[in-house]
């Protein structure tokens, strides 16, 4: 722990959590492939896709990867910014506030299981590069027990999480999006679909965040954890652009915000706050 804190003091550049998550979301929308690093082709454009593995994805971003196809590593400079070349098991040593309690996890934290890592991006979702499903950078799900899944398929459990000492977590704000964790108390007449619609989230996200076994059975007085996201529209935004950035469809965002946007989904105003 002392070594981690000393490293943090010596860093030339500590990346803001919003910049970190934005970069990962950007990579998520690119063509990528799972590349088990054994040579010098890490984070490189191979002519078809970008080469990453679980930990190279994180280190490349911290080393300054900028999608430069002409650069050997996409613009990433090895060992820059004081970031060590740790493998998936040792990078956890560069974290503080390490815990196995997944009910208390912040956006941007490292997730760890033996031999594999990912980054929590909020709303019960994780960005990781893995061979477990589609052999690429993808978005998976996590619940309050650490269960790791995608489209209902479970592949193991995350064991620990922690704050990377390379990242500044002082502002939990992502690309103009405020993230908040709310506790909702179920009342008479509630269903998960009604609650999800009210808070601009999904039934699946609520089920995963609260480890609900039967989504049709919730009890009056039951406390549910909800992650909600509010995006403030800026110049040049469209629903399609916002949706692409966060892995949704413009129809989903419009449906969650019709009361704010009105009848014309093509007409959104600067400063308008939308539920993501």
Residue pairs with C-beta under 8 A, 6 or more apart in sequence:
1 96
3 93
4 93
4 94
4 95
4 96
4 165
5 96
5 165
7 82
7 84
7 94
7 165
8 14
8 165
8 166
10 82
11 81
11 82
11 165
11 166
12 81
12 82
13 81
13 82
14 166
14 167
14 168
15 61
15 62
15 81
15 166
15 167
15 168
16 167
16 168
16 171
17 107
17 108
17 167
17 168
17 169
17 170
17 171
17 172
17 174
18 171
18 173
18 174
18 175
20 61
20 62
20 108
20 119
20 167
21 107
21 108
21 119
21 121
21 174
21 175
22 174
22 175
23 61
23 65
24 57
24 61
24 119
24 121
24 127
25 121
25 127
25 175
25 245
25 246
25 247
26 67
27 50
27 52
27 57
27 61
27 127
27 137
28 127
28 137
28 138
28 139
28 247
29 244
29 245
29 247
30 49
30 50
30 67
30 137
31 48
31 49
31 50
31 136
32 49
32 50
32 51
32 52
32 129
32 136
32 137
33 46
33 48
33 49
33 50
33 51
33 52
33 135
33 136
34 52
34 53
34 129
34 130
34 131
34 135
34 136
35 41
35 42
35 46
35 51
35 52
35 53
35 56
36 53
36 131
37 51
37 53
37 56
40 72
41 51
42 51
42 52
42 53
42 56
42 60
42 73
43 50
43 51
43 52
43 56
43 60
43 65
43 73
43 74
43 76
44 50
44 51
44 72
44 73
44 74
45 51
45 69
45 74
49 136
50 74
50 137
52 60
52 129
52 137
53 129
54 88
54 116
54 117
54 118
54 128
54 129
54 130
55 86
55 87
55 88
55 91
55 117
56 129
57 127
57 128
57 129
57 137
58 91
58 110
58 117
58 119
58 164
59 76
59 83
59 85
59 86
59 91
60 73
60 74
60 76
61 76
62 81
62 83
62 166
63 73
63 76
63 77
63 78
63 79
63 80
63 81
63 83
64 75
64 76
64 77
64 80
64 81
65 73
65 74
65 75
65 76
66 74
66 75
66 76
67 74
67 75
68 74
68 75
78 85
79 85
81 166
82 166
83 166
84 91
84 94
86 93
86 94
88 112
88 115
88 116
88 117
89 112
89 114
89 115
91 110
91 112
91 117
91 164
92 98
92 110
92 112
92 117
92 160
92 162
94 164
94 165
94 166
95 109
95 110
95 162
95 163
95 164
95 165
96 162
96 163
96 165
97 162
97 163
98 160
98 161
98 162
99 105
99 160
99 161
99 162
100 146
100 159
100 160
100 161
102 142
102 143
102 144
102 145
102 146
102 158
102 161
103 144
103 225
105 120
105 161
106 120
106 163
106 169
106 172
107 120
107 121
107 122
107 172
107 174
107 179
108 119
108 120
108 121
108 163
108 164
108 167
108 169
109 119
109 120
109 161
109 162
109 163
109 164
110 117
110 118
110 119
110 120
110 161
110 162
110 163
110 164
111 117
111 118
111 119
111 120
111 126
111 128
111 142
111 158
111 160
111 161
112 158
112 159
112 160
112 161
112 162
113 148
113 156
113 157
113 158
113 159
114 159
116 128
116 130
117 128
118 126
118 127
118 128
118 130
118 140
118 158
119 126
119 127
119 128
120 126
120 142
120 161
121 127
121 139
121 174
122 174
122 179
122 227
122 229
123 201
123 205
123 209
123 227
123 229
124 141
124 142
124 143
124 205
124 208
124 209
124 227
125 139
125 140
125 141
125 142
125 205
126 139
126 140
126 141
126 142
126 148
127 137
127 138
127 139
128 137
128 138
128 140
129 136
129 137
129 138
130 138
130 140
132 150
132 155
133 140
133 150
133 153
133 155
138 150
139 150
139 247
140 148
140 149
140 150
141 148
141 149
141 150
141 204
141 208
142 148
142 149
142 158
142 208
143 149
143 207
143 208
143 209
143 210
143 211
144 208
144 209
144 210
144 211
144 225
145 157
145 211
146 157
146 158
146 159
147 154
147 157
147 158
147 208
147 211
148 154
148 155
148 156
148 157
148 158
149 155
149 208
163 169
172 178
172 179
173 179
174 229
175 231
175 245
176 231
176 232
176 234
177 229
177 230
177 231
177 232
177 246
177 276
178 229
178 230
178 232
179 227
179 228
179 229
180 227
180 228
180 230
181 225
181 226
181 227
182 199
182 225
182 226
182 227
182 228
183 223
183 224
183 225
183 226
184 195
184 199
184 223
184 224
184 226
185 221
185 222
185 223
185 224
186 195
186 218
186 219
186 220
186 221
186 222
186 223
186 224
187 220
188 220
190 218
190 220
191 216
191 218
192 203
192 206
192 207
192 212
192 215
192 218
193 203
195 206
195 224
195 226
196 202
196 203
196 205
196 206
197 256
199 226
199 228
199 275
200 228
200 229
200 256
200 257
200 275
200 276
201 226
201 227
201 228
203 215
205 227
206 212
206 224
206 226
207 215
209 224
209 225
209 226
209 227
210 224
210 225
212 218
218 224
228 275
229 246
229 275
229 276
230 273
230 274
230 275
230 276
231 242
231 246
231 273
231 274
231 275
231 276
232 271
232 272
232 273
232 274
233 242
233 268
233 269
233 270
233 271
233 272
233 273
233 274
234 270
235 270
237 268
237 270
238 250
238 266
238 268
239 250
239 253
239 254
239 265
239 266
239 268
240 250
242 250
242 253
242 274
242 276
243 249
243 250
243 252
243 253
246 276
248 276
250 265
253 274
253 275
253 276
254 261
254 265
256 274
256 275
256 276
257 274
257 275
260 272
260 273
260 274
261 267
261 268
261 272
261 274
268 274
